[in-house]
């Protein structure tokens, strides 16, 4: 089965998460996975995919916009910031991609990166991503998931491992959820966010 992880990334955090999610997917027998930047996520790149996993950074409670990407790029240039922009950080983001993309696979999943604080305060881009995936006719394999960053815009400890575990969880769901597949204990943490999502009534469009 072919899976494609489409990501938008400003400072590299979402890129790292996307690579780890792809690693987790590939850990399931019979699943191929590739992480693809949104700027390269053409219809050809998605051709033949059985599932698409889409993720991006949370900006102002939701998915990025041209104005927020510009502000993030300016922030990275400040002398006291130890941040490096991704090569295509200032190009089109997921909002524009969803407007332009053709057909998507029947199955999908959504994730974001956001500040390590309650979702009701930070918002979460994954909710808007999930909404758009459903609009394109996709069935979600799992609840939208967040990966947390520090106030200095670096991934919290163990988030890469968490992303790899979540990717494996998606792979198990994609292949039918075989009970005999060994499941790492960290996957319990991926499910723990569901209660927080259920309590969050915000709806980023």
N, C-alpha and C positions, 0 to 999 in steps of 0.2 A: 504494500500500500504506500502511496506517495503522499507525503505531507509537506506543506510549505509554511514556514514561519515568517510572516511579513512584519517588519518592525520599522518604527520611526524612532530616531535617537538623536539627542542633542549633544550630550556629554559622554556618551558611550555606555551608560548604565543599561539602557534598554537593549542595546546591541549585545552586551554581555548576557543579559537574561535570555534574549532570543537564541543565542548560540547554545546556552545551557538547556533550554526547552527542546531544541532540536536534538541535542545529545540524549536527553531523556526519551524522546520518541524513538530514536534509533536503537535504544536498549531493548526494545520489544522486537522479537523475531518477526520478520516480514514487513517491518515498517522502515521506509526510507524517509529522510528528512533533510531539508536545507533551510537555512536562515537567509532571507533576502531583504535587503534594504528597500523601503517603500519606493525609492526612486527607480529601482530596478524590478519592481513587482509588476511586470507587464502581464497581459493575458497569456503570452507565450510561456512565461515563467510558471504560470498557474495551470497550464494545460495538463490534463490528466491527473490532477491532484485529487485525492480522496478527502482531504481535510485541509483547511487553512486556519492557522493560528495567527491572530493579529494583535499587536501590542504597540503602545506608545507612551510617552511621558504625560503626566497630568500637569496641565497648565491652567491656572485660574479655574479650578474645579472640574475641568473636562479636557477634551482633546485640544491639542495646540491649534493656534490660528497664526496667520502671517505676522500679526502684531506681537504675539507672545513669543514666537520664534526669534523675531528681531530683538526683542528685549532680552531673551536668554543669550543670544549671541553677544550683545553689548555687555551683559553681565560677565561673560567669560573673559572679556578683554580688560577687566579691572585688574590693577596690579596686585591686589591682595587675594585674587582668586586663582586657585591652582586647578583650572579647568581647561580642557582641550576640546574644541568642537569636532564633531564628526564631519567628514568631508562634505556631505550633502545636507548638513543640519539646517541650512537656511533655504533649502528648496521646498517643494511642495510636501505637505504632511498627509496624514491619514484622511483628514476631511476631504481634501482634494482628490485623493486616490479613490475613496469610496464613490465620489461623484463621477469618476471617469472609468472605473473598472467595469469590465463586461460581466459575464457569468462567474459565479463563485461555486466551489464545491458544496455539496449538500450538508456537509458537517463542518463545524468550525469551533473555535474557542477564542476568548478575548482576555487580554491582560494589560496591565499598565505598571509604570513605576510612579511612586508618589512619596511625599514626605512621610516619615514615620510618625504619624499622628492619627487620631480617629478619622475614618473616612467621611464622617459628617462634617468635619472641619476642612479637610483637604480637598474633598471631592475625589473622583476617580475616573480617569479617562476610559477605563475598561467598560463602564456602564454605557457610555455613548457608543463605544466600539461594538458592544454586544447588540445594542439597538439597531445599528446599521447592518450588522451581519444578519439579524433576523429580517430586516427589510429586504435584503437580497435573497431571502428564502432559505437561509442556513439554519440548521438545528444545532444548538450548542451542546458539546460533549460534556461540559462542566460549567459550574458557576464562574463568572468573571473573576480574575485573580489579580491581586496587587503584590508587587515586590517593592520593598521599602528602601528609601535612601535617607542619608543623614542630612542635617542642615547645611553641610558643606557640599552637598550633591555628589556623594559617593554611596555606593551600595552598602547597606548594613551587612555585618558579618553573616555568613551562612546563606545569604540570599541566592547566590549562584547555585549552591547545593539544593536549596528549596526549589529553584526553577527547574533543575534537572529532575527532581522528584515529581514535580507537577507535570513535566513533559512525559514522564513515564506513566503517570496516571492517565493522561490523555491517550497514550499509546494503548494501554490496557482497554480503555473504553472503545477506542477505534477498532480494535481487533475482537471485540465481543466480551471483554472483561473476564478472561479465563481465570478461574479461581486458583489454578495450580501455578500461576506465575508468581515468583517471589516478589513481594512488595516491600520496599524499604520503609522503615519506621517513620522517616521524615515526611512521608506522604500524608500522615495524619495532620501535619501543620497546614498542608494545602487545603484540607477540608475545614480547618478551624475558622477560616475567614467567612464561611457561609452564614454563620450567625450574625456577624457584623453587617454583611450585605443585607440580610433580611430586615435588620433594624434601621437601615439607612433609606430614607424616603426620597432623597434627592434624585433628580432625573435630568442628567446632562444630555441635551439634545444634539 
